[in-house]
Amino acid sequence: MRLMIPLVAVACLIAGTAQAQEYRFSANSSRGYSAVDVDLPNVQVSRRADNLVVSVRVACDTREAAQRRSEITQTLAAMAREAGLDASIELGLDSGGHVVAFDARMIPTLRFHSDDGRPDTSAVTLVIKTPIAEGDTLEASSARIRAFIEKTQRVGRTELRLMDDWEPTVISPDQYRPAILAAIAADAGTTAGAFGPSYGVEVTGLSRQVTWRQAGPLELMLYIPYELSVTPGG
């Protein structure tokens, strides 16, 4: 059996570190895919989502612009205070498919925009997330977020509207690269063994990023888009 996965290359891949970024499973993320016709590799590693997230639209239609901004700002501050008292809730902002932390200090930096094209309505979108515990369900985790929205104080004519983009997230997906590589190596060894000592396998694409797909409401399958081919021994 000849298994052509250079050990030095594997060691370098495992040694690489990544920033602790949290990625949404959405079309905005270049690393998460939901299309059923994607050509998936044979080896995938199961992983429970780290958090459940959903976007919330904070909008106000008070006619006077300065008052409108004040009411939204006060409501955002109330959300930040409420989240600070609830260990099961965190606020964030979507930045190109990954979630960054949000707190009251960031409120002055937010840029409000018109809601549904109405010039007398201002809005901003936040992300609400809740951690996924062992045995958690989509119903239970989403109920925590809905309860947070219900108890958050609205100021003036400000409204909070949950969007329909409920999604699981994964934090630092590249931390699972060693486990995925080990699973690929084991599968490659089994494949080579099935063809006998006169054959080996060649694995390419191991330097690609860790990617994932949704396998259930709160379950993800992580993988590296590699290719494996059987080759005759030399």
RORONU-792645 format. One record per residue (C-alpha): residue number from 1; x, y, z. Coordinates in nm, 3 decimals. Example, Ala and Ser with C-alpha at 12.3 -4.5 7.8 and 13.67 -1.06 7.14 Angstrom:
// residues 2
REC resi      xx      yy      zz
REC    1   1.230  -0.450   0.780
REC    2   1.367  -0.106   0.714
//
This chain:
// residues 234
REC resi      xx      yy      zz
REC    1   0.000   0.000   0.000
REC    2   0.133   0.344  -0.091
REC    3  -0.035   0.645   0.077
REC    4   0.092   0.961  -0.088
REC    5   0.015   1.226   0.175
REC    6   0.346   1.394   0.266
REC    7   0.377   1.402   0.645
REC    8   0.558   1.737   0.638
REC    9   0.272   1.892   0.443
REC   10   0.015   1.754   0.685
REC   11   0.213   1.885   0.982
REC   12   0.225   2.233   0.831
REC   13  -0.148   2.230   0.771
REC   14  -0.220   2.123   1.127
REC   15   0.014   2.383   1.272
REC   16  -0.167   2.674   1.105
REC   17  -0.366   2.896   1.341
REC   18  -0.676   3.100   1.266
REC   19  -0.845   3.396   1.423
REC   20  -1.148   3.319   1.639
REC   21  -1.411   3.436   1.393
REC   22  -1.771   3.323   1.406
REC   23  -1.929   3.241   1.071
REC   24  -2.296   3.234   0.982
REC   25  -2.435   2.965   0.760
REC   26  -2.560   3.199   0.491
REC   27  -2.519   3.308   0.135
REC   28  -2.312   3.603   0.264
REC   29  -2.039   3.365   0.378
REC   30  -1.798   3.236   0.116
REC   31  -1.719   2.934   0.333
REC   32  -2.064   2.793   0.413
REC   33  -2.268   2.618   0.146
REC   34  -2.628   2.498   0.138
REC   35  -2.671   2.394  -0.225
REC   36  -2.770   2.028  -0.248
REC   37  -2.592   1.982  -0.582
REC   38  -2.246   2.072  -0.450
REC   39  -1.998   1.789  -0.511
REC   40  -1.916   1.695  -0.152
REC   41  -1.612   1.490  -0.046
REC   42  -1.656   1.150   0.112
REC   43  -1.500   1.251   0.445
REC   44  -1.693   1.500   0.659
REC   45  -1.682   1.562   1.034
REC   46  -2.000   1.617   1.233
REC   47  -2.012   1.922   1.460
REC   48  -2.291   2.078   1.662
REC   49  -2.339   2.449   1.591
REC   50  -2.187   2.692   1.841
REC   51  -2.473   2.943   1.834
REC   52  -2.811   3.008   1.677
REC   53  -2.834   3.356   1.527
REC   54  -3.105   3.570   1.370
REC   55  -3.115   3.927   1.243
REC   56  -3.335   4.182   1.418
REC   57  -3.450   4.503   1.252
REC   58  -3.462   4.803   1.486
REC   59  -3.680   5.068   1.315
REC   60  -3.853   5.391   1.412
REC   61  -4.097   5.611   1.217
REC   62  -4.108   5.917   1.442
REC   63  -4.140   6.211   1.200
REC   64  -3.868   6.441   1.339
REC   65  -3.526   6.304   1.243
REC   66  -3.336   6.394   1.561
REC   67  -3.609   6.250   1.784
REC   68  -3.625   5.940   1.565
REC   69  -3.253   5.882   1.605
REC   70  -3.277   5.939   1.981
REC   71  -3.554   5.680   2.018
REC   72  -3.362   5.417   1.820
REC   73  -3.043   5.491   2.014
REC   74  -3.221   5.454   2.348
REC   75  -3.379   5.126   2.235
REC   76  -3.040   4.993   2.126
REC   77  -2.898   5.087   2.466
REC   78  -3.187   4.901   2.632
REC   79  -3.109   4.594   2.421
REC   80  -2.742   4.610   2.522
REC   81  -2.834   4.641   2.892
REC   82  -3.080   4.351   2.872
REC   83  -2.827   4.131   2.691
REC   84  -2.571   4.211   2.960
REC   85  -2.808   4.066   3.221
REC   86  -2.883   3.749   3.023
REC   87  -2.603   3.493   2.987
REC   88  -2.796   3.317   2.710
REC   89  -2.806   3.620   2.478
REC   90  -2.540   3.814   2.291
REC   91  -2.569   4.094   2.038
REC   92  -2.361   4.121   1.722
REC   93  -2.324   4.272   1.377
REC   94  -2.300   4.084   1.048
REC   95  -1.976   4.158   0.868
REC   96  -1.962   3.977   0.535
REC   97  -2.096   3.649   0.668
REC   98  -1.926   3.642   1.007
REC   99  -2.059   3.780   1.335
REC  100  -1.870   4.044   1.532
REC  101  -1.956   4.136   1.891
REC  102  -2.170   4.443   1.959
REC  103  -2.209   4.649   2.276
REC  104  -2.343   4.991   2.378
REC  105  -2.012   5.164   2.309
REC  106  -2.062   5.098   1.937
REC  107  -2.404   5.266   1.913
REC  108  -2.266   5.609   1.812
REC  109  -2.079   5.449   1.520
REC  110  -2.388   5.288   1.365
REC  111  -2.520   5.421   1.037
REC  112  -2.900   5.426   1.019
REC  113  -3.081   5.388   0.688
REC  114  -3.437   5.423   0.564
REC  115  -3.666   5.130   0.631
REC  116  -3.845   4.985   0.326
REC  117  -3.749   5.295   0.127
REC  118  -3.948   5.535   0.345
REC  119  -3.752   5.858   0.407
REC  120  -3.931   5.926   0.738
REC  121  -3.829   5.589   0.886
REC  122  -3.482   5.498   1.015
REC  123  -3.355   5.148   1.084
REC  124  -3.050   4.944   1.171
REC  125  -2.999   4.567   1.175
REC  126  -2.832   4.373   1.456
REC  127  -2.767   4.004   1.509
REC  128  -2.896   3.822   1.817
REC  129  -2.735   3.494   1.912
REC  130  -2.778   3.228   2.177
REC  131  -2.534   2.944   2.255
REC  132  -2.631   2.589   2.164
REC  133  -2.609   2.359   2.464
REC  134  -2.600   1.980   2.458
REC  135  -2.954   1.854   2.409
REC  136  -3.073   2.195   2.289
REC  137  -3.339   2.211   2.018
REC  138  -3.417   2.470   1.755
REC  139  -3.746   2.542   1.930
REC  140  -3.583   2.595   2.271
REC  141  -3.297   2.810   2.143
REC  142  -3.520   3.027   1.925
REC  143  -3.760   3.069   2.219
REC  144  -3.477   3.228   2.423
REC  145  -3.427   3.490   2.154
REC  146  -3.799   3.557   2.119
REC  147  -3.826   3.600   2.497
REC  148  -3.539   3.851   2.489
REC  149  -3.718   4.053   2.222
REC  150  -4.043   4.050   2.419
REC  151  -3.888   4.184   2.739
REC  152  -3.668   4.452   2.577
REC  153  -3.798   4.804   2.630
REC  154  -3.890   4.999   2.317
REC  155  -3.857   5.377   2.330
REC  156  -4.109   5.597   2.148
REC  157  -4.219   5.453   1.814
REC  158  -3.927   5.212   1.782
REC  159  -4.012   4.855   1.681
REC  160  -3.806   4.534   1.696
REC  161  -3.871   4.290   1.416
REC  162  -3.709   3.947   1.394
REC  163  -3.616   3.846   1.041
REC  164  -3.651   3.498   0.891
REC  165  -3.277   3.424   0.863
REC  166  -3.237   3.184   1.159
REC  167  -2.896   3.023   1.113
REC  168  -2.642   2.807   1.300
REC  169  -2.288   2.939   1.337
REC  170  -1.944   2.787   1.377
REC  171  -1.656   2.956   1.561
REC  172  -1.302   2.922   1.422
REC  173  -1.379   2.640   1.176
REC  174  -1.008   2.590   1.104
REC  175  -0.961   2.450   1.455
REC  176  -1.122   2.130   1.321
REC  177  -0.863   2.089   1.044
REC  178  -0.656   1.830   1.238
REC  179  -0.962   1.609   1.296
REC  180  -1.067   1.637   0.932
REC  181  -0.715   1.559   0.808
REC  182  -0.695   1.256   1.036
REC  183  -1.028   1.129   0.902
REC  184  -0.915   1.185   0.541
REC  185  -0.588   0.999   0.605
REC  186  -0.775   0.705   0.761
REC  187  -1.017   0.688   0.469
REC  188  -0.732   0.714   0.218
REC  189  -0.553   0.426   0.391
REC  190  -0.867   0.211   0.379
REC  191  -0.919   0.296   0.012
REC  192  -0.559   0.210  -0.080
REC  193  -0.581  -0.116   0.114
REC  194  -0.892  -0.220  -0.077
REC  195  -0.694  -0.219  -0.404
REC  196  -0.397  -0.414  -0.271
REC  197  -0.025  -0.343  -0.230
REC  198   0.020  -0.256  -0.598
REC  199  -0.189   0.058  -0.565
REC  200  -0.176   0.379  -0.369
REC  201  -0.386   0.691  -0.341
REC  202  -0.311   1.052  -0.418
REC  203  -0.488   1.322  -0.217
REC  204  -0.493   1.681  -0.341
REC  205  -0.660   1.997  -0.217
REC  206  -0.559   1.962   0.149
REC  207  -0.451   2.326   0.166
REC  208  -0.805   2.448   0.099
REC  209  -1.010   2.612   0.371
REC  210  -1.235   2.417   0.605
REC  211  -1.590   2.445   0.476
REC  212  -1.924   2.327   0.612
REC  213  -2.281   2.243   0.528
REC  214  -2.593   2.226   0.740
REC  215  -2.693   1.869   0.822
REC  216  -2.981   1.948   1.059
REC  217  -3.140   2.243   1.240
REC  218  -2.839   2.274   1.473
REC  219  -2.595   2.027   1.316
REC  220  -2.309   2.100   1.076
REC  221  -2.081   1.881   0.867
REC  222  -1.730   2.022   0.827
REC  223  -1.496   1.920   0.546
REC  224  -1.205   2.015   0.324
REC  225  -1.291   2.004  -0.050
REC  226  -1.018   1.754  -0.135
REC  227  -0.985   1.506  -0.422
REC  228  -0.869   1.147  -0.389
REC  229  -0.755   0.924  -0.675
REC  230  -0.626   0.566  -0.685
REC  231  -0.291   0.525  -0.861
REC  232  -0.086   0.218  -0.957
REC  233   0.235   0.163  -0.763
REC  234   0.565   0.261  -0.918
//
